Amino acid sequence: MKCIFCNKPVHGANGMSIAGIGVAHQQCFIANEALRRTFQNLDIRALNDQELVELKDLVLAEENSRRPPGDVDEIELF
C-alpha cells in the first residue's frame, strides 16, 4: 500500500492506518497535521479575519478565567 501523502510504499511499524482515509507514514501524517493548522476538527485556515480575532479573544478569556485569583503576572491590553 502507498502513503496517501507522499505516494511511497508503507512498510511495517513505519506506517499507520487512518480511519476512513487510508495508510500513511507516521512522519507524513504528523507533517500534514502541522501544515493543516487544525485543532479538534476546526480548520483555522478556513476562518476569515474577523472569526480569527473572535477565536483569539475567546481563547484569551478562557485562559484568564482558569487562572487562580491573585495570579496576575502582567496586564494584557486589547
C-alpha positions, 0 to 999 in steps of 0.5 A: 500500500502507498502513503496517501501523502507522499505516494511511497510504499508503507512498510511495517511499524513505519506506517499507520492506518487512518480511519476512513482515509487510508495508510500513511507514514507516521512522519507524513501524517504528523507533517500534514497535521502541522501544515493543516493548522487544525485543532479538534476538527476546526480548520483555522485556515478556513476562518476569515479575519474577523472569526480569527480575532473572535477565536483569539479573544475567546481563547484569551478569556478562557485562559484568564478565567482558569487562572487562580485569583491573585495570579496576575503576572502582567496586564494584557491590553486589547 
